[in-house]
Amino acid sequence: MKALIMLLLVASSLLITGCHSHDDHEGHDHSEHDHEGHDHGATLDVITYTLWDGNTELFLEFSPFLLKKSNPIRVVLTSLDNFQALPTDLSIHINNGTKIKAKSSQTGIYEASLTFQKAGNQKLIFVLGTGTNKRSIVLKDLPVFENQEAAFRGTHPTADAIGSINYQRKDAWNNLFKVETVQQKPVGTIVHTSGIIEPSTTDLSTLVAKRDGVVNIRKKNLTSGAAVRARDLLFTVTGKGIVEDDLEMNFIKAQSNLERQKSNLERKKKLLIDNIIGQKEYEQALNEYELAEAEFNNIRKLFNKGEKRHLVSSPTTGFVSQLLVQEGQFVKAGQPLASILKTSRVQIKVDVSPRYRALLPTIVNANFVNPYTDKAYSMLDLEGRVISFGRMTSHAEGHYIPLYFEINNHPDLSPGAMVEVFLMTQANTQQLSVPLSAVLEEMGSYVTFVQKSAETYEKQVVEIGANDGKMVQILSGLSLGDKVITQGALQVKLASMSAAVDPHAGHNH
């Protein structure tokens, strides 16, 4: 019984002790054990800035700057003239004071380490070039934090917006790439049709035989399309072996007549000096001599006495449009031998629907697109002009109205080829426009890629209007001043199909 009583007393004592222990902890402040705030093992976000100055793009990336610490920084310089890496000397100035020379790890990419002596907003001045070729790009209001905790809480209000697609500059440098600004451009009515390139009627020369004879082709590899220069000897037409050869007889007669008239003129001149004949009789002899000389010179151009041949040379520089004879072929005087086309000008015949008849007098420009290369050429850039247009439709023209342009010849616009044609009238409104290459079709919609920073982009669905073969009107989806990819959009689209960019992952150049 005593043992049971002792056991109960011990249990009661332990229970009371436990209750007192619990009471001692009630109201105790646990805050000193709470680890509020950030995990100090975490890393800070990578911050990027993109600055544009004329034809130079400066892309800057770094982790938030900490006071009196060594802060690594990476700078990427791109020439906007050709979107290639920009090689130059680069130094960085902190608040017009400390100067740090950046080292180039590869062309266009520079690295440096910055140390700041005070916190708050600072200014960085990037000096490009040396000597008299120096120029500066300034970045203001760049925050420097006292410690990492402050950096976690801090912000960079003027830093780049983060796009969902990453396309690094070094990839852009290795491909055809270009970014352009969305602009408002004057536009008028645009008519899309087709045309055919024809030789200019003023640039086509036909070579003909000026005597009967056998053709000998003198220029090696003379075929249709062969290039020729002015005064190149192309053919000879010879009467050798032909019984009837009037040209040789005419040459002999002309030469004999010239010698006779020359002798007569010399005799008349002496008689005039001796006052035996009058001035009128002398002038008649002079006139007969000049006529004989002109006749002889004309025949001499066509005839080489030794070989009894007529020489045919190219009258201009160009190419052979048509070769109309073969080696050894007999031709008659006046028969065409070949046609030579100058390479300076061509004509484009365009078929226009009668519904646009009223617009024809108002056409001020046109773009011609080679359907095989998709390259567009402006009438104005090719120093072209509207020659004429039909006043009525005809069955022969397929019930279309013919419209004729004349332009400078271009290697991509060869005679005989078909082209797409975009006719443009006088502008009467302003419309947001981008190059046609900036817009891609995607599942029935149209998209562009808008630049958010030097290396990040956003895909943007747009509604498009008419295009002129070079530019396309944007009805919605873009704003004035947006920067869109105009070359290389397909590569960025492929990048968008990969994993989305992690904005905290930084960049690896």
Buried (B, 14 or more C-beta within 10 A) or exposed (E): EEEEEEEEEEEEEEEEEEEEEEEEEEEEEEEEEEEEEEEEEEEBBBBBBBBBBEEBBBBBBBBBBBBEBEBEBBBBBBBBEEBBBBEBBBBBBBEEEEEBEBEBEEBBBBBBEBBBEEBEEBBBBBBBEEEEEEEEBEBEEBBBBBEBEBBBEBEBEEBBEBBEBBBBBBBBBEEEBBBBEBBEBEBBBBBBBBBBBBBBEEBBBEBBBBBBBBBBBBBEEBEEEBEBEEEBEBBBBBBEEBEEBEBBEBBEEBBEBBEEBEEBBEEBEEBBEEEEBEEEEBEEBBEBBEEBBEBBEEBBEBBBEEEBBBBBBBBBBBBBBBBBBEEEBEBEBEBEBBBBBBBEBBBBBBBBEEEBBEBBEEBEBBBBBBEEEEBBBBBBEBEBEBBEBBEEBEEEBEEBBBBBBBBBBBEBBBBEBEBBBBBBBEBEEEBBBBBBBBBBEEEEEBBBBBBBBBBBBBBBEBEBBBBBBBBBBBEEBBEEEBBBBBBBBBBBBEBBEEEEBEBEEBBEB
